[in-house]
């Protein structure tokens, strides 16, 4: 999200500002970065662009799995448990890219979710 501070997910957050600066303009946000300390102040960093969607903050759970078949059948799991609920905002995030797909959403922060979408 433009102008948003980096979100920290994981262990030590102290090097976060320095790592974000190291990417500079090399990788357009949003992205997921990983850093591993080699020795002292030497770090190896890597990053990959991600898709982020705003979904309702009141969704229970941390991971959503949505399967939509060619026939229009949908199956939703929240934290690995099947549910009859629907999350229209997740389907809207797919945006009609595919007729049949598998979408995974992982909560980043309240209503922000990392979304991956694969065609079936």
N, CA, C and O atoms as CSV, one atom per row, in Angstrom:
chain,resi,resn,atom,element,x,y,z
A,1,UNK,N,N,0.835,-1.148,0.000
A,1,UNK,CA,C,0.000,0.000,0.000
A,1,UNK,C,C,0.899,1.237,0.000
A,1,UNK,O,O,1.796,1.341,0.836
A,2,UNK,N,N,0.679,2.151,-0.900
A,2,UNK,CA,C,1.550,3.315,-1.031
A,2,UNK,C,C,1.661,4.111,0.268
A,2,UNK,O,O,0.667,4.350,0.953
A,3,UNK,N,N,2.889,4.517,0.590
A,3,UNK,CA,C,3.132,5.345,1.753
A,3,UNK,C,C,3.037,4.629,3.086
A,3,UNK,O,O,3.145,5.268,4.133
A,4,UNK,N,N,2.841,3.340,3.075
A,4,UNK,CA,C,2.694,2.573,4.313
A,4,UNK,C,C,4.068,2.115,4.792
A,4,UNK,O,O,4.934,1.760,3.992
A,5,UNK,N,N,4.247,2.129,6.096
A,5,UNK,CA,C,5.483,1.645,6.688
A,5,UNK,C,C,5.595,0.140,6.473
A,5,UNK,O,O,4.576,-0.539,6.348
A,6,UNK,N,N,6.818,-0.395,6.429
A,6,UNK,CA,C,6.976,-1.848,6.294
A,6,UNK,C,C,6.328,-2.585,7.461
A,6,UNK,O,O,6.357,-2.116,8.599
A,7,UNK,N,N,5.745,-3.736,7.164
A,7,UNK,CA,C,5.179,-4.594,8.207
A,7,UNK,C,C,6.232,-5.619,8.593
A,7,UNK,O,O,6.897,-6.190,7.728
A,8,UNK,N,N,6.383,-5.847,9.874
A,8,UNK,CA,C,7.350,-6.832,10.351
A,8,UNK,C,C,6.626,-8.139,10.675
A,8,UNK,O,O,5.660,-8.153,11.438
A,9,UNK,N,N,7.104,-9.227,10.088
A,9,UNK,CA,C,6.567,-10.550,10.387
A,9,UNK,C,C,7.764,-11.440,10.660
A,9,UNK,O,O,8.552,-11.703,9.752
A,10,UNK,N,N,7.917,-11.909,11.884
A,10,UNK,CA,C,9.045,-12.792,12.175
A,10,UNK,C,C,9.783,-12.377,13.428
A,10,UNK,O,O,9.192,-11.861,14.377
A,11,UNK,N,N,11.093,-12.614,13.415
A,11,UNK,CA,C,11.922,-12.462,14.604
A,11,UNK,C,C,12.290,-11.005,14.882
A,11,UNK,O,O,11.409,-10.187,15.147
A,12,UNK,N,N,13.555,-10.680,14.826
A,12,UNK,CA,C,14.094,-9.382,15.212
A,12,UNK,C,C,13.703,-8.289,14.224
A,12,UNK,O,O,14.005,-8.388,13.035
A,13,UNK,N,N,13.031,-7.247,14.711
A,13,UNK,CA,C,12.608,-6.161,13.827
A,13,UNK,C,C,13.629,-5.035,13.747
A,13,UNK,O,O,13.439,-4.108,12.959
A,14,UNK,N,N,14.698,-5.075,14.522
A,14,UNK,CA,C,15.676,-3.988,14.563
A,14,UNK,C,C,16.257,-3.644,13.186
A,14,UNK,O,O,16.377,-2.460,12.872
A,15,UNK,N,N,16.623,-4.628,12.351
A,15,UNK,CA,C,17.232,-4.267,11.063
A,15,UNK,C,C,16.233,-3.867,9.976
A,15,UNK,O,O,16.648,-3.576,8.854
A,16,UNK,N,N,14.935,-3.844,10.272
A,16,UNK,CA,C,13.915,-3.589,9.259
A,16,UNK,C,C,14.120,-2.293,8.473
A,16,UNK,O,O,14.089,-2.343,7.243
A,17,UNK,N,N,14.325,-1.139,9.108
A,17,UNK,CA,C,14.507,0.086,8.321
A,17,UNK,C,C,15.719,0.020,7.390
A,17,UNK,O,O,15.668,0.488,6.253
A,18,UNK,N,N,16.795,-0.561,7.885
A,18,UNK,CA,C,18.012,-0.675,7.069
A,18,UNK,C,C,17.787,-1.602,5.878
A,18,UNK,O,O,18.251,-1.321,4.773
A,19,UNK,N,N,17.081,-2.698,6.098
A,19,UNK,CA,C,16.823,-3.645,5.010
A,19,UNK,C,C,15.895,-3.044,3.969
A,19,UNK,O,O,16.097,-3.241,2.770
A,20,UNK,N,N,14.881,-2.314,4.411
A,20,UNK,CA,C,13.963,-1.660,3.472
A,20,UNK,C,C,14.739,-0.650,2.630
A,20,UNK,O,O,14.500,-0.529,1.428
A,21,UNK,N,N,15.663,0.070,3.253
A,21,UNK,CA,C,16.487,1.040,2.525
A,21,UNK,C,C,17.407,0.336,1.529
A,21,UNK,O,O,17.666,0.863,0.448
A,22,UNK,N,N,17.899,-0.845,1.883
A,22,UNK,CA,C,18.803,-1.586,0.997
A,22,UNK,C,C,18.118,-1.970,-0.309
A,22,UNK,O,O,18.765,-2.030,-1.354
A,23,UNK,N,N,16.829,-2.227,-0.257
A,23,UNK,CA,C,16.107,-2.543,-1.484
A,23,UNK,C,C,15.948,-1.315,-2.371
A,23,UNK,O,O,15.895,-1.415,-3.596
A,24,UNK,N,N,15.872,-0.142,-1.720
A,24,UNK,CA,C,15.737,1.093,-2.478
A,24,UNK,C,C,14.646,0.991,-3.517
A,24,UNK,O,O,13.515,0.619,-3.200
A,25,UNK,N,N,14.972,1.316,-4.754
A,25,UNK,CA,C,14.014,1.256,-5.857
A,25,UNK,C,C,14.129,-0.047,-6.640
A,25,UNK,O,O,13.503,-0.195,-7.690
A,26,UNK,N,N,14.918,-0.987,-6.141
A,26,UNK,CA,C,15.148,-2.236,-6.876
A,26,UNK,C,C,13.895,-3.103,-6.961
A,26,UNK,O,O,13.739,-3.878,-7.904
A,27,UNK,N,N,13.016,-2.977,-5.995
A,27,UNK,CA,C,11.816,-3.800,-5.960
A,27,UNK,C,C,10.636,-2.920,-5.554
A,27,UNK,O,O,10.617,-2.346,-4.465
A,28,UNK,N,N,9.661,-2.824,-6.441
A,28,UNK,CA,C,8.477,-1.994,-6.207
A,28,UNK,C,C,7.593,-2.636,-5.132
A,28,UNK,O,O,7.276,-3.820,-5.242
A,29,UNK,N,N,7.186,-1.891,-4.093
A,29,UNK,CA,C,6.280,-2.456,-3.098
A,29,UNK,C,C,4.920,-2.765,-3.717
A,29,UNK,O,O,4.556,-2.157,-4.724
A,30,UNK,N,N,4.179,-3.675,-3.150
A,30,UNK,CA,C,4.496,-4.447,-1.946
A,30,UNK,C,C,5.382,-5.654,-2.282
A,30,UNK,O,O,5.307,-6.219,-3.373
A,31,UNK,N,N,6.202,-6.019,-1.334
A,31,UNK,CA,C,7.047,-7.191,-1.493
A,31,UNK,C,C,7.290,-7.840,-0.145
A,31,UNK,O,O,7.122,-7.223,0.906
A,32,UNK,N,N,7.693,-9.109,-0.203
A,32,UNK,CA,C,8.080,-9.846,1.000
A,32,UNK,C,C,9.592,-9.954,0.949
A,32,UNK,O,O,10.156,-10.428,-0.037
A,33,UNK,N,N,10.246,-9.514,2.010
A,33,UNK,CA,C,11.704,-9.565,2.081
A,33,UNK,C,C,12.127,-10.558,3.149
A,33,UNK,O,O,11.450,-10.739,4.161
A,34,UNK,N,N,13.253,-11.189,2.902
A,34,UNK,CA,C,13.828,-12.131,3.852
A,34,UNK,C,C,15.281,-11.730,4.040
A,34,UNK,O,O,15.971,-11.412,3.072
A,35,UNK,N,N,15.743,-11.745,5.274
A,35,UNK,CA,C,17.127,-11.390,5.566
A,35,UNK,C,C,17.745,-12.437,6.480
A,35,UNK,O,O,17.114,-12.916,7.422
A,36,UNK,N,N,18.978,-12.777,6.185
A,36,UNK,CA,C,19.722,-13.723,7.011
A,36,UNK,C,C,21.056,-13.088,7.372
A,36,UNK,O,O,21.785,-12.624,6.496
A,37,UNK,N,N,21.373,-13.066,8.658
A,37,UNK,CA,C,22.649,-12.514,9.098
A,37,UNK,C,C,23.749,-13.546,8.842
A,37,UNK,O,O,23.642,-14.700,9.256
A,38,UNK,N,N,24.795,-13.115,8.161
A,38,UNK,CA,C,25.947,-13.995,7.930
A,38,UNK,C,C,26.931,-13.876,9.083
A,38,UNK,O,O,27.127,-14.835,9.829
A,39,UNK,N,N,27.550,-12.712,9.237
A,39,UNK,CA,C,28.475,-12.451,10.337
A,39,UNK,C,C,28.395,-10.982,10.691
A,39,UNK,O,O,28.318,-10.130,9.806
A,40,UNK,N,N,28.413,-10.683,11.964
A,40,UNK,CA,C,28.430,-9.286,12.391
A,40,UNK,C,C,27.333,-8.470,11.742
A,40,UNK,O,O,26.146,-8.712,11.962
A,41,UNK,N,N,27.748,-7.486,10.928
A,41,UNK,CA,C,26.766,-6.610,10.278
A,41,UNK,C,C,26.566,-6.967,8.807
A,41,UNK,O,O,26.042,-6.151,8.049
A,42,UNK,N,N,26.968,-8.166,8.387
A,42,UNK,CA,C,26.790,-8.613,7.002
A,42,UNK,C,C,25.521,-9.445,6.897
A,42,UNK,O,O,25.339,-10.436,7.605
A,43,UNK,N,N,24.648,-9.010,5.987
A,43,UNK,CA,C,23.362,-9.665,5.793
A,43,UNK,C,C,23.196,-10.077,4.339
A,43,UNK,O,O,23.718,-9.421,3.437
A,44,UNK,N,N,22.475,-11.152,4.116
A,44,UNK,CA,C,22.016,-11.524,2.772
A,44,UNK,C,C,20.513,-11.233,2.755
A,44,UNK,O,O,19.785,-11.630,3.665
A,45,UNK,N,N,20.057,-10.534,1.707
A,45,UNK,CA,C,18.640,-10.209,1.634
A,45,UNK,C,C,18.074,-10.653,0.295
A,45,UNK,O,O,18.783,-10.721,-0.709
A,46,UNK,N,N,16.802,-10.948,0.304
A,46,UNK,CA,C,16.098,-11.303,-0.925
A,46,UNK,C,C,14.664,-10.839,-0.800
A,46,UNK,O,O,14.147,-10.661,0.304
A,47,UNK,N,N,14.028,-10.645,-1.937
A,47,UNK,CA,C,12.652,-10.193,-1.896
A,47,UNK,C,C,11.887,-10.642,-3.120
A,47,UNK,O,O,12.471,-10.907,-4.171
A,48,UNK,N,N,10.590,-10.723,-2.976
A,48,UNK,CA,C,9.708,-11.102,-4.073
A,48,UNK,C,C,8.442,-10.249,-3.962
A,48,UNK,O,O,7.915,-10.031,-2.871
A,49,UNK,N,N,7.972,-9.777,-5.108
A,49,UNK,CA,C,6.737,-8.988,-5.115
A,49,UNK,C,C,5.569,-9.871,-4.674
A,49,UNK,O,O,5.522,-11.064,-4.974
A,50,UNK,N,N,4.642,-9.265,-3.966
A,50,UNK,CA,C,3.440,-9.968,-3.532
A,50,UNK,C,C,2.225,-9.122,-3.875
A,50,UNK,O,O,2.333,-7.923,-4.132
A,51,UNK,N,N,1.079,-9.764,-3.875
A,51,UNK,CA,C,-0.179,-9.053,-4.042
A,51,UNK,C,C,-0.810,-8.904,-2.665
A,51,UNK,O,O,-0.883,-9.863,-1.898
A,52,UNK,N,N,-1.262,-7.698,-2.361
A,52,UNK,CA,C,-1.895,-7.425,-1.076
A,52,UNK,C,C,-3.315,-6.945,-1.336
A,52,UNK,O,O,-3.552,-6.112,-2.211
A,53,UNK,N,N,-4.254,-7.478,-0.568
A,53,UNK,CA,C,-5.658,-7.079,-0.692
A,53,UNK,C,C,-6.186,-6.677,0.676
A,53,UNK,O,O,-5.761,-7.202,1.705
A,54,UNK,N,N,-7.113,-5.743,0.666
A,54,UNK,CA,C,-7.808,-5.385,1.896
A,54,UNK,C,C,-9.065,-6.230,1.976
A,54,UNK,O,O,-9.921,-6.173,1.093
A,55,UNK,N,N,-9.171,-7.010,3.033
A,55,UNK,CA,C,-10.337,-7.843,3.303
A,55,UNK,C,C,-10.898,-7.387,4.649
A,55,UNK,O,O,-10.192,-6.728,5.412
A,56,UNK,N,N,-12.134,-7.720,4.950
A,56,UNK,CA,C,-12.705,-7.301,6.233
A,56,UNK,C,C,-11.822,-7.718,7.414
A,56,UNK,O,O,-11.381,-8.864,7.500
A,57,UNK,N,N,-11.576,-6.777,8.313
A,57,UNK,CA,C,-10.709,-7.039,9.463
A,57,UNK,C,C,-11.327,-8.015,10.447
A,57,UNK,O,O,-10.617,-8.593,11.271
A,58,UNK,N,N,-12.656,-8.212,10.374
A,58,UNK,CA,C,-13.322,-9.085,11.342
A,58,UNK,C,C,-13.333,-10.554,10.922
A,58,UNK,O,O,-13.969,-11.374,11.584
A,59,UNK,N,N,-12.648,-10.900,9.845
A,59,UNK,CA,C,-12.570,-12.304,9.438
A,59,UNK,C,C,-11.823,-13.074,10.519
A,59,UNK,O,O,-10.741,-12.677,10.950
A,60,UNK,N,N,-12.412,-14.169,10.944
A,60,UNK,CA,C,-11.750,-15.038,11.921
A,60,UNK,C,C,-10.662,-15.830,11.202
A,60,UNK,O,O,-10.850,-16.250,10.060
A,61,UNK,N,N,-9.557,-16.030,11.847
A,61,UNK,CA,C,-8.506,-16.862,11.272
A,61,UNK,C,C,-7.390,-16.053,10.649
A,61,UNK,O,O,-7.455,-14.829,10.539
A,62,UNK,N,N,-6.347,-16.793,10.241
A,62,UNK,CA,C,-5.142,-16.188,9.693
A,62,UNK,C,C,-4.853,-16.614,8.259
A,62,UNK,O,O,-4.058,-15.975,7.570
A,63,UNK,N,N,-5.495,-17.690,7.807
A,63,UNK,CA,C,-5.252,-18.175,6.447
A,63,UNK,C,C,-6.566,-18.604,5.798
A,63,UNK,O,O,-7.362,-19.331,6.392
A,64,UNK,N,N,-6.773,-18.140,4.575
A,64,UNK,CA,C,-7.972,-18.470,3.816
A,64,UNK,C,C,-7.565,-19.231,2.565
A,64,UNK,O,O,-6.597,-18.866,1.897
A,65,UNK,N,N,-8.296,-20.278,2.252
A,65,UNK,CA,C,-8.084,-21.037,1.021
A,65,UNK,C,C,-9.423,-21.110,0.299
A,65,UNK,O,O,-10.394,-21.643,0.836
A,66,UNK,N,N,-9.474,-20.577,-0.909
A,66,UNK,CA,C,-10.706,-20.559,-1.682
A,66,UNK,C,C,-10.459,-21.266,-3.008
A,66,UNK,O,O,-9.549,-20.906,-3.755
A,67,UNK,N,N,-11.275,-22.270,-3.293
A,67,UNK,CA,C,-11.215,-22.964,-4.572
A,67,UNK,C,C,-12.506,-22.692,-5.313
A,67,UNK,O,O,-13.594,-22.886,-4.771
A,68,UNK,N,N,-12.388,-22.242,-6.553
A,68,UNK,CA,C,-13.541,-21.984,-7.420
A,68,UNK,C,C,-13.369,-22.865,-8.658
A,68,UNK,O,O,-12.364,-22.761,-9.361
A,69,UNK,N,N,-14.357,-23.738,-8.925
A,69,UNK,CA,C,-14.267,-24.636,-10.070
A,69,UNK,C,C,-14.860,-23.988,-11.317
A,69,UNK,O,O,-15.539,-22.964,-11.241
A,70,UNK,N,N,-14.594,-24.593,-12.443
A,70,UNK,CA,C,-15.128,-24.137,-13.726
A,70,UNK,C,C,-16.657,-24.105,-13.688
A,70,UNK,O,O,-17.280,-23.272,-14.346
A,71,UNK,N,N,-17.252,-25.007,-12.922
A,71,UNK,CA,C,-18.709,-25.099,-12.810
A,71,UNK,C,C,-19.280,-24.082,-11.828
A,71,UNK,O,O,-20.495,-24.033,-11.632
A,72,UNK,N,N,-18.426,-23.270,-11.208
A,72,UNK,CA,C,-18.897,-22.256,-10.274
A,72,UNK,C,C,-19.040,-22.734,-8.842
A,72,UNK,O,O,-19.557,-22.008,-7.994
A,73,UNK,N,N,-18.584,-23.961,-8.562
A,73,UNK,CA,C,-18.628,-24.462,-7.186
A,73,UNK,C,C,-17.466,-23.846,-6.411
A,73,UNK,O,O,-16.343,-23.765,-6.910
A,74,UNK,N,N,-17.754,-23.414,-5.184
A,74,UNK,CA,C,-16.697,-22.824,-4.377
A,74,UNK,C,C,-16.557,-23.590,-3.076
A,74,UNK,O,O,-17.533,-24.091,-2.516
A,75,UNK,N,N,-15.331,-23.668,-2.613
A,75,UNK,CA,C,-15.035,-24.281,-1.320
A,75,UNK,C,C,-14.075,-23.349,-0.593
A,75,UNK,O,O,-13.022,-22.987,-1.118
A,76,UNK,N,N,-14.453,-22.967,0.619
A,76,UNK,CA,C,-13.638,-22.055,1.418
A,76,UNK,C,C,-13.203,-22.752,2.693
A,76,UNK,O,O,-13.998,-23.412,3.362
A,77,UNK,N,N,-11.928,-22.594,3.018
A,77,UNK,CA,C,-11.396,-23.062,4.294
A,77,UNK,C,C,-10.810,-21.868,5.024
A,77,UNK,O,O,-10.146,-21.021,4.426
A,78,UNK,N,N,-11.061,-21.809,6.317
A,78,UNK,CA,C,-10.454,-20.798,7.169
A,78,UNK,C,C,-9.606,-21.540,8.188
A,78,UNK,O,O,-10.116,-22.319,8.993
A,79,UNK,N,N,-8.317,-21.290,8.140
A,79,UNK,CA,C,-7.360,-21.993,9.000
A,79,UNK,C,C,-7.510,-23.508,8.890
A,79,UNK,O,O,-7.440,-24.222,9.890
A,80,UNK,N,N,-7.718,-23.990,7.671
A,80,UNK,CA,C,-7.785,-25.426,7.414
A,80,UNK,C,C,-9.128,-26.064,7.688
A,80,UNK,O,O,-9.282,-27.270,7.491
A,81,UNK,N,N,-10.108,-25.291,8.138
A,81,UNK,CA,C,-11.432,-25.837,8.437
A,81,UNK,C,C,-12.425,-25.396,7.365
A,81,UNK,O,O,-12.579,-24.198,7.125
A,82,UNK,N,N,-13.095,-26.340,6.722
A,82,UNK,CA,C,-14.109,-25.973,5.717
A,82,UNK,C,C,-15.222,-25.149,6.359
A,82,UNK,O,O,-15.590,-25.369,7.512
A,83,UNK,N,N,-15.748,-24.204,5.596
A,83,UNK,CA,C,-16.833,-23.360,6.086
A,83,UNK,C,C,-17.804,-23.062,4.946
A,83,UNK,O,O,-17.427,-23.065,3.774
A,84,UNK,N,N,-19.049,-22.809,5.307
A,84,UNK,CA,C,-20.057,-22.427,4.315
A,84,UNK,C,C,-20.070,-20.910,4.113
A,84,UNK,O,O,-20.797,-20.401,3.261
A,85,UNK,N,N,-19.262,-20.188,4.901
A,85,UNK,CA,C,-19.161,-18.733,4.759
A,85,UNK,C,C,-18.705,-18.364,3.354
A,85,UNK,O,O,-18.134,-19.184,2.635
A,86,UNK,N,N,-18.965,-17.128,2.980
A,86,UNK,CA,C,-18.393,-16.573,1.760
A,86,UNK,C,C,-17.670,-15.289,2.137
A,86,UNK,O,O,-18.035,-14.612,3.099
A,87,UNK,N,N,-16.647,-14.968,1.372
A,87,UNK,CA,C,-15.918,-13.725,1.571
A,87,UNK,C,C,-15.855,-13.026,0.218
A,87,UNK,O,O,-14.889,-13.189,-0.528
A,88,UNK,N,N,-16.891,-12.245,-0.097
A,88,UNK,CA,C,-16.953,-11.587,-1.403
A,88,UNK,C,C,-15.717,-10.751,-1.723
A,88,UNK,O,O,-15.323,-10.651,-2.885
A,89,UNK,N,N,-15.103,-10.148,-0.703
A,89,UNK,CA,C,-13.914,-9.324,-0.950
A,89,UNK,C,C,-12.749,-10.161,-1.465
A,89,UNK,O,O,-11.929,-9.664,-2.237
A,90,UNK,N,N,-12.664,-11.427,-1.050
A,90,UNK,CA,C,-11.604,-12.305,-1.555
A,90,UNK,C,C,-11.872,-12.633,-3.026
A,90,UNK,O,O,-10.955,-12.608,-3.847
A,91,UNK,N,N,-13.121,-12.938,-3.351
A,91,UNK,CA,C,-13.461,-13.202,-4.751
A,91,UNK,C,C,-13.239,-11.954,-5.595
A,91,UNK,O,O,-12.804,-12.054,-6.742
A,92,UNK,N,N,-13.530,-10.782,-5.044
A,92,UNK,CA,C,-13.305,-9.531,-5.772
A,92,UNK,C,C,-11.813,-9.302,-6.005
A,92,UNK,O,O,-11.427,-8.723,-7.021
A,93,UNK,N,N,-10.965,-9.754,-5.064
A,93,UNK,CA,C,-9.515,-9.603,-5.226
A,93,UNK,C,C,-9.007,-10.400,-6.420
A,93,UNK,O,O,-8.028,-10.013,-7.058
A,94,UNK,N,N,-9.675,-11.517,-6.725
A,94,UNK,CA,C,-9.306,-12.309,-7.908
A,94,UNK,C,C,-9.652,-11.513,-9.161
A,94,UNK,O,O,-8.951,-11.588,-10.171
A,95,UNK,N,N,-10.716,-10.768,-9.088
A,95,UNK,CA,C,-11.065,-9.837,-10.143
A,95,UNK,C,C,-11.382,-10.444,-11.492
A,95,UNK,O,O,-11.129,-9.805,-12.514
A,96,UNK,N,N,-11.918,-11.639,-11.541
A,96,UNK,CA,C,-12.300,-12.238,-12.812
A,96,UNK,C,C,-11.125,-12.661,-13.683
A,96,UNK,O,O,-11.294,-12.874,-14.883
A,97,UNK,N,N,-9.938,-12.787,-13.099
A,97,UNK,CA,C,-8.765,-13.195,-13.889
A,97,UNK,C,C,-8.899,-14.600,-14.434
A,97,UNK,O,O,-8.422,-14.902,-15.528
A,98,UNK,N,N,-9.552,-15.459,-13.663
A,98,UNK,CA,C,-9.681,-16.866,-14.059
A,98,UNK,C,C,-11.106,-17.336,-13.796
A,98,UNK,O,O,-11.773,-16.852,-12.881
A,99,UNK,N,N,-11.564,-18.284,-14.610
A,99,UNK,CA,C,-12.867,-18.898,-14.365
A,99,UNK,C,C,-12.787,-19.899,-13.221
A,99,UNK,O,O,-13.713,-20.018,-12.418
A,100,UNK,N,N,-11.678,-20.613,-13.156
A,100,UNK,CA,C,-11.454,-21.602,-12.104
A,100,UNK,C,C,-10.093,-21.288,-11.480
A,100,UNK,O,O,-9.110,-21.071,-12.189
A,101,UNK,N,N,-10.049,-21.265,-10.147
A,101,UNK,CA,C,-8.808,-20.863,-9.493
A,101,UNK,C,C,-8.736,-21.388,-8.067
A,101,UNK,O,O,-9.712,-21.875,-7.498
A,102,UNK,N,N,-7.542,-21.266,-7.523
A,102,UNK,CA,C,-7.248,-21.551,-6.131
A,102,UNK,C,C,-6.620,-20.279,-5.580
A,102,UNK,O,O,-5.610,-19.811,-6.108
A,103,UNK,N,N,-7.199,-19.714,-4.531
A,103,UNK,CA,C,-6.672,-18.491,-3.930
A,103,UNK,C,C,-6.319,-18.761,-2.469
A,103,UNK,O,O,-7.081,-19.385,-1.730
A,104,UNK,N,N,-5.149,-18.277,-2.079
A,104,UNK,CA,C,-4.695,-18.394,-0.691
A,104,UNK,C,C,-4.457,-16.982,-0.186
A,104,UNK,O,O,-3.791,-16.185,-0.845
A,105,UNK,N,N,-4.999,-16.675,0.981
A,105,UNK,CA,C,-4.791,-15.364,1.593
A,105,UNK,C,C,-4.239,-15.571,3.001
A,105,UNK,O,O,-4.778,-16.351,3.787
A,106,UNK,N,N,-3.169,-14.867,3.299
A,106,UNK,CA,C,-2.538,-14.946,4.609
A,106,UNK,C,C,-2.556,-13.557,5.232
A,106,UNK,O,O,-2.098,-12.586,4.629
A,107,UNK,N,N,-3.092,-13.477,6.446
A,107,UNK,CA,C,-3.222,-12.171,7.106
A,107,UNK,C,C,-1.832,-11.587,7.386
A,107,UNK,O,O,-0.947,-12.260,7.914
A,108,UNK,N,N,-1.675,-10.322,7.017
A,108,UNK,CA,C,-0.453,-9.592,7.320
A,108,UNK,C,C,-0.654,-8.712,8.543
A,108,UNK,O,O,0.166,-8.709,9.461
A,109,UNK,N,N,-1.763,-7.961,8.547
A,109,UNK,CA,C,-2.022,-7.008,9.618
A,109,UNK,C,C,-3.490,-6.604,9.539
A,109,UNK,O,O,-3.913,-6.017,8.543
A,110,UNK,N,N,-4.254,-6.901,10.550
A,110,UNK,CA,C,-5.681,-6.596,10.598
A,110,UNK,C,C,-6.388,-6.939,9.289
A,110,UNK,O,O,-6.632,-8.114,9.016
A,111,UNK,N,N,-6.723,-5.929,8.470
A,111,UNK,CA,C,-7.452,-6.165,7.229
A,111,UNK,C,C,-6.578,-6.296,5.995
A,111,UNK,O,O,-7.103,-6.353,4.883
A,112,UNK,N,N,-5.252,-6.346,6.155
A,112,UNK,CA,C,-4.349,-6.522,5.016
A,112,UNK,C,C,-3.948,-7.987,4.903
A,112,UNK,O,O,-3.527,-8.614,5.874
A,113,UNK,N,N,-4.090,-8.510,3.697
A,113,UNK,CA,C,-3.830,-9.926,3.449
A,113,UNK,C,C,-2.925,-10.083,2.233
A,113,UNK,O,O,-3.101,-9.395,1.228
A,114,UNK,N,N,-1.959,-10.988,2.327
A,114,UNK,CA,C,-1.159,-11.376,1.170
A,114,UNK,C,C,-1.973,-12.413,0.413
A,114,UNK,O,O,-2.426,-13.397,0.996
A,115,UNK,N,N,-2.160,-12.194,-0.895
A,115,UNK,CA,C,-3.022,-13.052,-1.686
A,115,UNK,C,C,-2.227,-13.671,-2.839
A,115,UNK,O,O,-1.522,-12.975,-3.568
A,116,UNK,N,N,-2.356,-14.975,-2.985
A,116,UNK,CA,C,-1.783,-15.689,-4.126
A,116,UNK,C,C,-2.910,-16.367,-4.877
A,116,UNK,O,O,-3.779,-16.987,-4.264
A,117,UNK,N,N,-2.905,-16.256,-6.197
A,117,UNK,CA,C,-3.985,-16.804,-7.009
A,117,UNK,C,C,-3.388,-17.649,-8.120
A,117,UNK,O,O,-2.529,-17.188,-8.871
A,118,UNK,N,N,-3.853,-18.898,-8.220
A,118,UNK,CA,C,-3.386,-19.809,-9.262
A,118,UNK,C,C,-4.575,-20.347,-10.031
A,118,UNK,O,O,-5.571,-20.748,-9.429
A,119,UNK,N,N,-4.488,-20.364,-11.366
A,119,UNK,CA,C,-5.591,-20.940,-12.154
A,119,UNK,C,C,-5.632,-22.449,-11.984
A,119,UNK,O,O,-4.611,-23.083,-11.720
A,120,UNK,N,N,-6.814,-23.012,-12.137
A,120,UNK,CA,C,-6.971,-24.480,-12.102
A,120,UNK,C,C,-7.084,-24.996,-13.515
A,120,UNK,O,O,-7.223,-26.201,-13.723
